[in-house]
Amino acid sequence: MDQEYLNIIGGVIAIIGSIVLLISSLGLVRMPDAYNRIQVGTKASTMGTILSIASLFFIYPDWFGKLLILVLFVLITNPVSSHVIARAAYHIKVPFSSRTVVDQLKEKEKVDERSALHRKVRTQKEGE
């Protein structure tokens, strides 16, 4: 394909990536609590960044390997870092929205505490 057409395709994809990032920034303002903002920000920044990097592939096809490594890096690090930030927010007790219905992490911690208590009691009985 002619390089001029590839540049146009790359430009269109870059604009789409920019639009995704713009719309997600509006979503960040509308979300009710920090946890929802983290989730929206992660998904949008991942998609917008990948589209921006994909646009570079059409403009500079020789960079395919480097751009693929960048895409993989973004796909791995964005979700992991947002998960760590959300867990830290949960542990310092950042409040949920009033519309939050389920706290699955709290339920899981209750189950884990009960399991640990049962193991402790069972170990004490076996030691007697």
N, C-alpha and C positions, 0 to 999 in steps of 0.2 A: 504494500500500500504506500501511497505517496506520503512523505513526511508531513506535508501540510495538513492532510486529513487526520493523521495521527495527532498532530498538535491540537487540532480542533476537538477531537474526541477527548484528549487529555484535559483540555480547558473546560469542556462540559462536565467531565467527572469531577474536576476540582471545584467547579461552581456548585455541583450537587453536594459535595462534601462540606463546603462552606455553609450551604443552606441547612444541612443536617445540624451543624454546630450552632447556627443561629437559632433554629427552632428549639434545640435542646436548652439553650440559654434561657429562652422564654419559659420552658418547662421547669427549669431550676427555680425560677421565681414563684411559680404557681404551686410547687409541692409543699405540703403542710409541715413536714418535719425533716430533720437532718438525714434520716435513714432513706427516705424517698429521694431526697436530693442527691445523695451519694449514688443511689441506683441509677437515676436518670443521667447523672453526669458521667458515670462510667460507660453506660451503653452508648450514649451519644458521642462521647469523646473517642471511644474505640471505633465506632462506625465512621465518624468524620475524618479521623486520622487515617484509617485504612483507605477511604476513598481518595483522600489527598495523595497518599503514597501511590495508590493505583493510577492516579492521573499522571504521576511522574513516569510510570512505566511506558505510557504511550508517547510521552515527550522524549524520554531518554531510554529507548529499548535496551541499550547495552548495560544498563544498571539493574537488570532483572534480579540477579542474585543478591545484590545489596538490598534492594527494595523488599525482596521476599524475607530476608532476615529481619528487616525493620518491622514488617507486618507481623511476623511470628513473635517478635519481642513485645509489640503492643498487645497482641492477643493474649500473651501470657501475663504480662506485668500489670495491665490495667485492672482486670478482675481481681487479681491477688491483692494488689495494693488497696483497692476499695473495700475488699473484704476485711482486711486488717484495720482500716480506718473505721469501718462500721462496728467491728468487734470492740475496738477501743472506745468508741462512743457509747456502746452498750454498757461496758464495764465502768465507765465514769458516770453512768446513769443519765445520759442525755435523754430528756423526756420524749415520749412518743406523742404523736398527734392524738387528739381526742377521738379521731375516727379509727384509730388502730383497734382491731378486734382481737387478734391472736398474737401472743408472744411465744413463738415456738421454742426459742432458746431458753426461756424461763421454764417451760414445761419439760424440756430435755434435761435441764439442770436438776429439777425436782426428781425425775426418774433416776438420774445418776446418783443423787444423794441417797435415795431409797436403796438402790442397788449396793452402794458402798456400806450403808448401815446393815443390810442383810448379810453382806460378806463378813463384816466385823463381828456380828452376833454369832454367825455360823463358826467363825474361827475361834471365838471365845468358848463356845460349847464344845468344839472338838478338843480344845486344850484342857478342858476339865476332866 
